[in-house]
């Protein structure tokens, strides 16, 4: 897994979200200012900042553009090497992703022993989604991994609550300080903390109930304190001068934001997130372009982008947790949190990718590790066969993990026909496109429709915009990002329809000849 992620990190150009996080991390280091990217709390960007500090990029102080321009200024306009900056920015997330694999292993070993732990670890390490997003300087994997760590520590708190309950609360506080999307898990985890202490307590019912209530309160207080500590780490004076206007959120959502015991910057960031939910985003699923969101988008996308053997083992693991009596307490820890987070993600308005459900490969890997632990003769050999199938499917995708889809849907080269955005093309292959154009199409006229955060000219791509001239004037090589092609309309659709595909770059950019 480490080899796959490092190889991916070295070869990929910045994805759409990464420059924002890396630029914000540089501002944290240089200016201790919270003004950029308030819609996400600081901890994930502080982790990225650890790598950025090693790269040591130059950024002039006082930049007053928007956060997208900030990332572009840091990577391409300040004399820095974007390859070096991006690798070091991604490295802390890679290390953290590997450490979360150890949490998966330890959790499964405590439930069913070494054989199940190895199965769980294998499924985690072979998950294309975890590899793809764990090798980027983004926030999805760190947030999901901290939630899993909190659940594992709460499981351990059933025996030693004084040690593990505070650690579990700190882990969940870290998750809250990475992404606000984990907030729906808070009531479930607070209740789980109370149940863990109830199970660990002795005495009469009222004494146990009091200890459980105290445990829930302690869990919540520590989690909130961690969030405050993260903001104070960036700016001990908590100065808050947002770079962008903060929208007004009314109704129940507005009341919810007001009641949260977090810094004003956190609450304003949540207001930005809620405001984004009101936008009419365009989605793409199985060839259909639509406006708004589809409740079944994430389940459908997961069906496409999860190895078939992994899907079978996930389902079998959930059944085993519920059916085997000795594992049912573990089911109460492992299944509710991802179920609540998945429901919240399905309810959201942005159908942009399975990264919004990257917690599932983590939690369900632990559940799948329980399958060989049952006393059925066929369970170990069938589990081994399915893990081998997953391994073959995952390794065949190397090094193009972001556009992965399983064999039932044609593999990575066909993902673009069914999904878009971070499922297939997030702007990651601009560097590969530059190499391909130099190797195969040197001297030809290049036209480019690129959807991403990279700057084509930096990588040596001298291309024109085909949407600014009449279609009959576009002759030569036309390169189109698959995310743009998926929702093509008007002139772009006409260009693609009258062109001949001749090449595929990283399964995310299609090259046409006109």
C-alpha positions in Angstrom: 0.0 0.0 0.0 2.8 2.4 0.8 4.4 1.7 -2.6 1.1 2.2 -4.4 0.4 5.5 -2.6 3.9 7.0 -3.0 4.1 6.0 -6.6 0.7 7.7 -7.2 1.7 10.8 -5.2 4.9 11.2 -7.2 3.2 11.0 -10.6 -0.1 12.9 -10.2 -0.5 16.6 -10.7 -2.6 18.6 -8.2 -6.2 17.6 -8.1 -9.0 20.2 -7.9 -9.1 20.5 -4.1 -5.4 20.1 -3.2 -4.0 23.5 -4.1 -6.6 25.2 -1.8 -5.5 23.0 1.2 -1.8 23.3 0.4 -2.1 27.1 0.0 -4.0 27.4 3.2 -1.4 25.2 5.0 1.3 27.6 3.9 -0.7 30.6 5.2 -1.0 28.8 8.5 2.7 28.4 8.7 3.7 31.9 7.6 0.9 34.1 8.9 -1.0 32.0 11.5 -4.2 33.2 9.9 -7.6 31.4 9.7 -9.0 33.5 6.9 -8.7 30.9 4.1 -10.9 27.8 3.6 -13.1 28.2 6.7 -15.5 25.6 5.4 -13.0 22.9 6.6 -11.5 23.1 10.1 -7.7 23.4 10.4 -6.4 20.0 11.6 -6.2 18.3 8.2 -4.4 21.3 6.7 -2.1 21.4 9.7 -1.1 17.8 8.9 -0.5 18.9 5.3 1.5 21.8 6.7 4.0 19.4 8.3 5.0 18.4 4.8 4.8 21.9 3.3 7.2 23.0 6.0 9.7 20.5 4.8 9.3 21.6 1.2 9.7 25.2 2.3 7.9 27.0 -0.5 8.0 30.8 -0.9 4.7 32.7 -0.5 4.5 36.4 -0.3 2.6 37.6 2.8 -0.8 39.3 2.7 -2.2 37.6 -0.4 -5.8 38.8 -0.7 -7.2 36.8 -3.6 -9.6 33.9 -3.2 -8.5 30.5 -2.0 -8.3 29.0 -5.5 -6.0 31.8 -6.6 -4.0 31.3 -3.4 -3.2 27.7 -4.4 -2.3 28.7 -7.9 0.0 31.5 -6.6 1.8 29.1 -4.3 2.4 26.3 -6.8 2.9 28.1 -10.1 3.5 31.8 -9.6 6.0 32.1 -6.7 9.0 30.3 -8.1 8.3 27.0 -6.3 8.5 23.5 -7.7 4.9 22.2 -7.6 6.1 18.5 -7.9 8.2 18.9 -4.8 5.6 20.9 -2.9 2.8 18.5 -3.7 4.8 15.4 -2.8 5.8 16.7 0.6 2.2 17.9 1.2 0.8 14.5 0.4 3.4 12.6 2.5 1.8 13.2 5.9 -1.6 12.0 4.6 0.1 8.9 3.3 1.7 8.1 6.6 -1.6 8.7 8.5 -3.4 6.4 6.0 -0.9 3.6 6.8 -1.3 4.2 10.5 -5.1 3.8 10.2 -4.4 0.5 8.6 -2.8 -0.6 11.9 -6.1 0.5 13.6 -8.1 -1.8 11.3 -5.7 -4.6 12.0 -5.8 -4.1 15.8 -9.6 -3.8 15.9 -10.1 -7.0 13.9 -7.5 -8.9 15.9 -9.3 -8.0 19.2 -12.6 -9.3 17.7 -11.6 -12.5 16.0 -7.9 -13.1 16.2 -4.9 -13.0 13.8 -6.5 -14.6 10.7 -9.4 -12.1 10.7 -7.0 -9.2 11.3 -5.0 -10.1 8.3 -8.1 -10.3 6.1 -9.2 -6.9 7.4 -5.8 -5.4 6.8 -5.6 -6.9 3.3 -9.0 -5.4 2.3 -8.0 -2.0 3.7 -4.6 -2.0 2.0 -6.1 -3.1 -1.4 -9.1 -0.7 -1.4 -8.7 1.5 -4.5 -10.6 4.3 -2.9 -8.4 4.4 0.2 -5.2 4.2 -1.9 -6.4 6.9 -4.2 -7.5 9.4 -1.6 -4.9 8.4 1.0 -2.2 9.5 -1.5 -3.6 13.0 -1.9 -3.3 16.1 0.3 -7.0 16.1 1.0 -9.2 15.6 4.1 -11.5 12.6 3.4 -9.2 9.8 4.6 -7.9 11.6 7.7 -11.4 12.4 8.9 -12.7 8.9 8.3 -9.6 7.3 10.0 -10.0 9.4 13.1 -13.6 8.4 13.4 -12.7 4.7 13.1 -9.9 5.2 15.7 -12.5 6.7 18.1 -14.8 3.7 17.6 -12.0 1.2 18.2 -10.9 3.0 21.4 -14.5 3.1 22.6 -14.6 -0.7 22.1 -11.5 -1.0 24.3 -13.1 1.4 26.8 -15.5 -1.4 27.7 -12.7 -2.9 29.8 -10.5 0.1 30.6 -12.6 3.3 30.4 -10.3 5.6 32.3 -7.6 5.1 29.7 -9.4 4.6 26.5 -12.5 6.9 26.8 -10.4 10.1 26.8 -8.4 8.9 23.9 -11.5 8.0 22.0 -12.9 11.5 22.6 -9.7 13.1 21.5 -9.7 11.0 18.3 -13.3 12.1 17.5 -12.3 15.7 18.3 -9.6 15.3 15.7 -12.1 14.1 13.2 -14.3 17.1 13.9 -11.3 19.3 13.5 -10.6 17.8 10.0 -14.1 17.8 8.4 -17.5 19.0 9.6 -19.2 16.1 7.7 -18.5 13.8 10.6 -20.8 15.8 12.9 -23.8 13.5 12.4 -21.7 10.7 14.1 -21.5 12.8 17.3 -24.8 11.6 19.0 -24.0 8.0 18.1 -20.5 8.1 19.6 -21.6 10.0 22.7 -24.2 7.2 23.3 -21.6 4.6 22.6 -19.3 6.1 25.2 -22.1 5.9 27.7 -22.8 2.3 26.9 -19.1 1.4 27.1 -18.8 2.8 30.6 -22.1 1.2 31.6 -20.6 -2.2 30.5 -17.4 -1.5 32.5 -19.2 -0.4 35.7 -20.3 -2.4 38.7 -22.8 -1.6 41.4 -26.5 -0.8 41.3 -28.3 0.5 38.3 -28.4 4.1 39.4 -24.7 4.2 40.0 -24.0 2.7 36.6 -26.4 5.1 35.0 -24.6 8.1 36.6 -21.2 6.9 35.5 -22.5 6.4 31.9 -24.0 9.9 31.8 -20.7 11.3 33.2 -18.8 9.4 30.5 -21.0 10.8 27.8 -20.4 14.4 29.1 -16.6 13.8 29.4 -16.5 12.4 25.9 -18.3 15.5 24.5 -16.2 18.0 26.5 -12.9 16.5 25.4 -13.9 16.3 21.7 -15.0 20.0 21.9 -11.7 20.9 23.7 -9.7 19.3 20.9 -11.4 21.4 18.3 -10.7 24.6 20.3 -7.0 23.5 20.7 -6.6 23.0 17.0 -7.9 26.5 16.2 -5.7 28.0 18.9 -2.7 26.2 17.4 -3.2 28.1 14.2 -3.8 31.4 15.9 -3.6 31.7 19.7 -5.6 35.0 19.5 -8.3 33.4 17.4 -8.5 36.4 15.1 -11.3 35.8 12.6 -11.4 37.9 9.4 -12.9 35.7 6.7 -11.6 36.2 3.2 -15.0 35.5 1.8 -18.5 36.7 2.9 -20.1 34.4 5.3 -23.7 33.5 4.3 -26.6 33.8 6.7 -28.2 30.5 7.5 -31.7 30.5 9.0 -34.2 28.0 10.3 -33.2 24.8 12.2 -29.8 24.8 10.5 -29.1 28.3 11.7 -30.2 27.5 15.2 -28.0 24.4 15.2 -25.0 26.4 14.2 -25.6 29.0 16.9 -25.8 26.3 19.6 -22.6 24.6 18.7 -19.8 25.2 21.4 -17.1 25.8 18.8 -15.1 28.8 17.8 -16.8 31.4 15.6 -14.5 30.4 12.7 -15.8 26.8 12.9 -19.4 27.9 13.0 -19.0 30.3 10.1 -17.4 27.5 8.2 -20.4 25.3 8.8 -22.6 28.2 7.6 -20.6 28.1 4.3 -21.1 24.3 4.1 -24.9 24.7 4.6 -25.0 27.4 2.0 -23.4 25.1 -0.5 -26.2 22.6 0.1 -28.6 25.1 -1.4 -26.8 25.2 -4.7 -28.1 23.3 -7.7 -25.1 21.2 -8.6 -24.9 19.2 -11.7 -24.4 15.4 -11.4 -23.5 12.5 -13.7 -24.5 8.9 -13.2 -24.6 6.1 -15.8 -24.5 8.5 -18.7 -27.2 10.8 -17.3 -26.6 14.4 -16.6 -28.9 15.9 -14.0 -29.3 18.9 -11.7 -29.6 18.4 -8.0 -28.8 15.2 -6.2 -30.0 11.6 -6.3 -30.4 9.7 -3.0 -29.1 6.5 -4.6 -26.0 8.1 -6.1 -23.5 7.0 -3.5 -24.7 3.4 -3.3 -24.6 3.2 -7.1 -21.1 4.7 -7.2 -19.9 2.4 -4.5 -21.2 -0.6 -6.5 -19.1 0.6 -9.5 -16.0 1.5 -7.6 -15.6 -1.3 -5.1 -13.9 -4.6 -6.0 -16.5 -7.3 -6.4 -14.9 -9.6 -3.8 -14.8 -6.7 -1.3 -18.5 -6.1 -1.8 -19.2 -9.8 -1.0 -17.0 -9.7 2.1 -18.5 -6.5 3.4 -22.0 -7.9 3.2 -20.9 -11.2 4.8 -19.1 -9.4 7.5 -22.1 -7.3 8.4 -24.3 -10.5 8.5 -21.7 -12.3 10.7 -21.6 -9.4 13.2 -25.4 -9.4 13.5 -25.8 -13.2 13.5 -23.1 -14.4 15.8 -24.0 -13.8 19.4 -20.5 -13.1 20.8 -20.0 -10.5 18.0 -23.2 -8.5 18.4 -21.6 -6.0 20.9 -19.0 -5.3 18.3 -21.8 -4.8 15.7 -23.2 -2.0 17.9 -19.9 -0.3 17.6 -19.0 -1.0 14.0 -22.2 -0.6 12.1 -24.2 2.4 13.4 -21.5 5.1 12.8 -20.9 4.3 9.1 -24.7 3.9 8.6 -25.4 7.3 10.0 -22.5 8.9 8.0 -23.6 7.2 4.8 -27.2 8.4 5.3 -26.0 12.0 5.9 -23.8 11.8 2.7 -26.7 10.5 0.7 -28.9 13.3 1.9 -26.3 15.9 0.8 -26.6 17.9 -2.4 -23.1 17.2 -3.9 -22.9 14.0 -6.0 -19.1 14.3 -6.6 -17.7 10.9 -5.6 -17.2 7.9 -3.3 -14.7 9.9 -1.3 -17.7 11.2 0.7 -18.1 7.6 1.8 -14.4 6.6 2.2 -15.2 5.5 5.8 -16.9 2.4 4.5 -13.8 0.6 3.3 -12.3 1.2 6.8 -15.2 0.1 8.9 -16.4 -2.7 6.7 -12.9 -4.1 6.4 -13.0 -4.8 10.1 -16.4 -6.3 9.7 -15.2 -8.5 6.8 -12.3 -9.7 9.0 -14.9 -11.4 11.2 -16.0 -13.8 8.4 -13.1 -16.4 8.8 -13.7 -16.3 12.5 -17.1 -18.1 12.3 -17.3 -21.9 12.7 -18.2 -22.7 9.2 -16.0 -25.0 7.2 -16.2 -23.1 4.0 -15.6 -19.6 5.5 -11.8 -19.6 5.6 -11.2 -20.9 2.0 -13.9 -18.8 0.5 -12.6 -15.7 2.3 -9.1 -16.4 1.0 -10.4 -16.8 -2.5 -12.3 -13.5 -2.4 -9.3 -11.6 -0.9 -7.2 -13.0 -3.8 -9.8 -11.8 -6.3 -9.7 -8.3 -4.6 -5.9 -8.3 -4.8 -5.9 -9.1 -8.5 -8.5 -6.4 -9.3 -6.7 -3.8 -7.2 -3.2 -4.5 -8.5 -4.5 -4.5 -12.1 -5.5 -0.9 -11.6 -2.0 0.3 -10.6 -1.1 3.1 -10.8 -4.5 4.6 -11.8 -6.5 4.1 -8.6 -8.7 7.2 -8.8 -10.6 6.1 -11.9 -11.0 2.5 -10.7 -14.1 0.5 -11.4 -14.6 -3.2 -10.9 -14.8 -5.8 -13.6 -18.6 -5.9 -13.8 -18.5 -2.3 -15.0 -15.6 -2.7 -17.5 -12.7 -1.6 -15.3 -10.9 1.8 -15.0 -11.1 2.6 -18.7 -14.9 2.6 -18.6 -15.5 4.5 -15.4 -15.9 7.8 -17.4 -19.0 6.4 -19.0 -20.8 6.0 -15.7 -19.3 8.5 -13.2 -17.4 11.8 -13.1 -15.4 14.2 -10.9 -13.3 12.6 -8.2 -14.6 9.2 -9.2 -12.5 9.3 -12.4 -11.0 12.6 -13.3 -10.0 15.2 -10.7 -7.4 16.9 -12.8 -4.7 14.5 -11.7 -3.2 13.5 -15.1 -2.1 16.9 -16.6 1.5 15.9 -16.2 0.9 12.5 -17.9 -0.9 14.3 -20.7 2.1 16.6 -21.2 4.4 13.5 -21.5 2.0 11.8 -24.0 1.8 14.9 -26.2 5.5 15.2 -26.3 6.0 11.5 -27.1 3.3 10.9 -29.7 2.0 14.2 -31.0 5.0 16.5 -31.1 4.6 19.3 -33.6 0.8 19.0 -33.9 -1.8 21.7 -33.1 -3.1 21.0 -29.6 -6.6 22.0 -28.3 -7.4 21.4 -24.7 -10.5 21.4 -22.5 -9.0 20.7 -19.0 -11.0 20.5 -15.8 -8.6 20.8 -12.9 -6.3 23.1 -10.8 -3.1 22.6 -12.7 -1.6 25.1 -15.1 -1.1 23.4 -18.5 1.6 25.8 -19.7 3.8 25.0 -16.6 4.0 21.4 -17.8 4.9 22.4 -21.3 1.4 22.1 -22.9 1.0 24.8 -25.6 -2.7 24.5 -26.3 -5.6 26.6 -27.4 -9.2 26.6 -26.2 -11.5 25.0 -28.8 -14.6 26.6 -27.3 -13.4 30.1 -28.3 -13.4 29.4 -32.1 -16.0 27.9 -34.5 -15.8 24.0 -34.5 -14.7 23.9 -38.2 -11.5 25.7 -37.2 -10.5 23.1 -34.7 -8.1 20.7 -36.4 -5.4 18.5 -35.0 -5.3 17.0 -31.5 -8.2 17.7 -29.1 -7.6 16.6 -25.4 -10.7 16.7 -23.1 -10.9 15.9 -19.4 -13.4 13.1 -18.9 -15.2 15.1 -16.2 -15.8 17.8 -18.8 -16.8 15.3 -21.5 -19.3 13.6 -19.2 -21.4 16.8 -18.9 -20.6 18.2 -22.3 -23.3 20.2 -24.0 -23.5 22.7 -26.9 -20.2 23.3 -28.7 -18.1 20.9 -26.6 -20.6 18.1 -27.3 -20.5 18.9 -31.0 -16.7 18.8 -31.0 -16.5 15.5 -29.2 -19.2 14.0 -31.4 -17.4 14.9 -34.6 -13.9 13.8 -33.4 -12.2 10.4 -33.4 -10.8 9.1 -30.1 -7.2 8.0 -30.5 -5.7 7.9 -27.0 -6.5 7.6 -23.3 -4.3 9.3 -20.6 -4.6 7.8 -17.2 -8.3 6.8 -17.8 -9.1 10.5 -17.0 -8.3 12.4 -20.2 -9.4 11.3 -23.7 -7.4 12.4 -26.8 -9.2 12.9 -30.1 -8.0 13.6 -33.6 -9.8 16.1 -35.8 
